[in-house]
Every structure is written in structure tokens, then in C-alpha cells.
Amino acid sequence: MVVTVNQRPQRASRPKRETAAPDTAGPDVPGLAARKAAAKLLAAVVDARTSLDGLADHVHGHPQFLALDMRDRALVRAILVTALRYRRSIDALISARLERPLPANATALAHLLHVAAAQILFLDIPDSAAVDVAVTHAKADPRTARFSGLVNGVLRALSRRKEAALPVVLARTQDAPDWFCERLVSAYGEAVAGRVLDAHRLEAPVDFSVKSDPEGWAQRLGGIVLPTGSVRVERLGANVPDLPGYQEGAWWVQDAAASLPARLLGDVAGLHVADLCAAPGGKTAQLALAGARVTALDSSKNRLARLQENLDRLGLRAEAIHADIFKFEPAALFDAVLLDSPCSSTGTVRRHPDVPWTKSAADIETLANLQRRMLQHAVTLVKPGGRIVFSNCSLDPLEGEVLHEAFLAATTDVIDDPVQPGEIVAADAFLTPRGTLRTTPADMDMGRPEISGLDGFFAARMRRAN
């Protein structure tokens, strides 16, 4: 079925920018408030490039999100994560059911359709309910009221044809912006880039760093032990604080890839180590558990408070300092420094599917310049001969391999300290010929896509020259 768009903007020689309509409550329909919130937040992500985590924060989130009960908040997040993971595929399926494209200024209508289509195609919600609420939503919004018939026709056509149409579209569609796909292909080739994009469609499993006895905790948590030593659980059966071992501080949540950079420092027992940009504290915990005397630095008071809460629960100690890295001048130089720098976070798309839609190639260049400056300052904080590990959760070589090589070439008082095969067994599978670390969501095949992969990370080890 093809639905005609027969309502066109009148007297519009060029599309006008759509203005926000009042958030009228409309009919008292179960689920309507959640769907309206989902459409509003999707617009904020896609149109205003706003972080989904910020919008869906349970304390400081968007007002429409905070007005919902916890069950509806969970539904909104599920809808948004799905709509973003499959954004291009959803768009293709909707477009195929239109005789002509939607008006250029009908962004509210497009977001409404994407929210409903995500439910019909991927979520365990009755199609009829998704359609009916979407039509009610359209009628309740002055921007979309005249399109309510189109909404009904498109979504019902989508529902009838989804079993046949969805696999075809998924097979031929890359669910990411062009800029992102192009950079992946340039960095890793089409085959690996394709596997990364496939992994981004799946919900990431949950990894735990455990203080001891990974086999025992894998059994208790219902998971497996990874080659890296982390415990992996495909799906949690409860909220994290309700899981066994949480209250007694036996483990912390940390992706397997994120657990590797701190290990590149080697034996840190008795050393004074700075963890720069330390929050939320997973790497700080690793270093403290390994016997280091850790100074954890972060520029955010809120994030630093979270780090301290995590350390307290784990029974670990570190000196937490709220400071700007560029203004931080310690009383004495450190034996080693770990800089896990702010980055584009393109390695975490499985967990944060908004990232490709809120970042750009220009953002990556800006962030790479910031990382270079941070690394230059980090070197001044470590003793001569001391190790520096630089890492981030970006897939882009501009923030990783390219930055590392350029930094070594331009910095006379730093020498490369490549990781050798066999030195850190957990990292062997991810070592590059240069002795750096590179992981992607296409790595670590555990037999099923749902329990395979890990975040994209880059890490390099250097020494300050004597």
C-alpha cells in the first residue's frame, strides 16, 4: 500500500522551519504521554544533537520525561534506543509507503512516525495499539492533526508487510549517517565496518570487573568469563543494585574493553598513579585494587562524587581531586599517568546509539585537538622514565592511531613503549603491529552475536624520557 501525501503547506515557496506546538494533553489515552515524550526527545537528539543520556536522566532530564512514571520512562528509552539503532531502516520502510516524500518542514510528523514504527517493527507492543496511539497523537498536535489519516495508512501498511519487508531493508541498509559509515570503511575496510554496523544494531551485554573469583561470579550472575577476565551477562534479570555482590562491593560494571588500558601500566603495586579524567571510576578501582596509590582527577564535581560513591561501595581508596587537568599542578610528579581522554565515544554506539546522530566529522577533529593538548600536559605530570597510557573509547583513528603517531613525532621528551605479545595475555588478541591496543564491536566472537563484541577502544603506552 502506498499512501499519498495530499496535504501540502500552502503558499510556501520554500519550507518554513517548523515551530514547536503547545504540548496539549489531548485525550486521556493510556501510553499517549510516553509516545509524545518519545517523539519530543527523538527530535532533541536528531534535530538539536542533544545527548540521549542527558534527556533521559532521572534527575536532570527533559521535563516531559521526568513527568512520567518509571515504567513509562523505561518504555520511552526503549523506543528511542530502537528508533536510533534502526533509524535509516525505519526511514526506508516509511518512505516506501508514501507516494511522495513528507513535506520538508514536517519534522514533528516524521518523528511521530519513527516512534510508532520502532514499536511495530521491533518492540513487543501490539501493532494495533501502536497505530491507535500514534493516530491519537497526531490529532492532538496542531502540527500533525491534518496528517492523522496518513499516519493511520502508513503504519497499518507497515504492520501488514513487516515480516516480508523488514529483512530485505535490514540487509541493504546501513543504520548510521553517511559520514560515520564512510569513516568506518576508511579505517577498517568494508568487511569489518559492516560487522561493526551490524553489532551496533544489537543491545550490548553487561560486563563486570570482579575483585576475585570470576568463575564463581559468572555462575552467580548467570554469565560467562571472557578471555579478558571480565564476567559477561547477556541480559540482567534485575537492576544493578539488586544483583548479588553489589552491596558487598564484589564487582563493578565495566565493559571488557574499558578494563584493558589500566593494565598497560604493568605492575603498579606501591606506585603513585594519576588517573586523569577518572570518573566514573572503573579504572581508578582497577589501579587501587592492584595496589597503587591513586590520585583520581576529574573536572566534574557530580561525576567525581559518583566515583567516590563507587569506591566506597567497593571498599577501595583513592585521593579524589576536582580540578581542570590543564590547571592541575601536583606537589610531586607521579610514577605513572593514565589519561582516558574525552572523545567522540564512537566506540560505545551499542550502548549509546545517539552518538552517530549527535556527533560529526568536525567534532572528531575538535576532540582530537583537545586530546593532543591533554596528552601534552599529562606528560608533564609524570617522572622521567615513568609510563603514560593514553586511551579513549573512539573508533576513529584520528583520535587514536593517527594522534599517537603524530604526538610521538612531535614530542622529543616522550618515547614509545609498545606492548609486547604475551606481556598482557588479556590484551594479546587486540594488539596492533605497532604495539598499541585497538578493539572494535566486531572483535571477540563468543559464538553468538548477542554475547560477542566489546566497545571500541584505543590505548597506547609511552614513557617520559630520562
C-alpha positions, 0 to 999 in steps of 0.5 A: 500500500502506498499512501499519498501525501495530499496535504501540502503547506500552502503558499510556501515557496520554500519550507518554513522551519517548523515551530514547536506546538503547545504540548496539549494533553489531548485525550486521556489515552493510556501510553499517549504521554510516553509516545509524545515524550518519545517523539519530543526527545527523538527530535532533541537528539536528531534535530538539536544533537542533544545527548540521549543520556542527558534527556533521559536522566532521572534527575536532570532530564527533559521535563516531559520525561521526568513527568512520567512514571518509571515504567513509562520512562523505561518504555520511552528509552526503549523506543528511542534506543530502537528508533536510533539503532534502526533509524535509516531502516525505519526511514526506508520502510516509511518512505516506501509507503508514501507516494511522495516524500513528507513535506520538508518542514514536517519534522514533528510528523516524521518523528511521530512516525519513527516512534510508532514504527520502532514499536511495530517493527521491533518492540513487543507492543501490539501493532494495533495499539501502536497505530491507535496511539500514534493516530491519537497523537497526531490529532492532538498536535496542531502540527500533525492533526491534518496528517492523522489519516496518513499516519493511520495508512502508513503504519497499518501498511507497515504492520501488514508487510513487516515480516516480508519487508523488514529483512530485505531493508535490514540487509541493504541498509546501513543504520548510521549517517553517511559520514560515520559509515564512510569513516568506518570503511576508511579505517577498517575496510568494508568487511569489518565496518559492516560487522561493526554496523551490524553489532551496533544494531544489537543491545550490548551485554553487561560486563563486570570487573570482579575483585576475585573469583570470576568463575564463581561470579559468572555462575552467580550472575548467570554469565560467562568469563571472557578471555579478558577476565571480565564476567559477561551477562547477556541480559540482567534479570534485575537492576544493578543494585539488586544483583548479588555482590553489589552491596558487598562491593564484589564487582563493578560494571565495566565493559571488557574493553574499558578494563584493558588500558589500566593494565598497560601500566604493568605492575603498579603495586606501591606506585603513585598513579594519576588517573586523569579524567577518572570518573566514573571510576572503573579504572581508578578501582582497577589501579587501587585494587592492584595496589597503587596509590591513586590520585583520581582527577576529574573536572566534574564535581557530580561525576567525581562524587559518583566515583567516590560513591563507587569506591566506597561501595567497593571498599577501595581508596583513592585521593579524589581531586576536582580540578581542570587537568590543564590547571592541575599542578601536583606537589610531586610528579607521579610514577605513572599517568593514565589519561582516558581522554574525552572523545567522540565515544564512537566506540560505545554506539551499542550502548549509546546509539545517539552518538552517530546522530549527535556527533560529526566529522568536525567534532572528531577533529575538535576532540582530537585537538583537545586530546593532543593538548591533554596528552601534552600536559599529562606528560608533564605530570609524570617522572622521567622514565615513568609510563603514560597510557593514553586511551579513549573509547573512539573508533576513529583513528584520528583520535587514536592511531593517527594522534599517537603517531603524530604526538610521538613525532612531535614530542622529543621528551616522550618515547614509545613503549609498545606492548609486547605479545604475551606481556598482557595475555588479556590484551594479546588478541587486540594488539596492533603491529605497532604495539598499541591496543585497538578493539572494535564491536566486531572483535571477540566472537563468543559464538553468538552475536548477542554475547560477542563484541566489546566497545571500541577502544584505543590505548597506547603506552609511552614513557617520559624520557630520562 
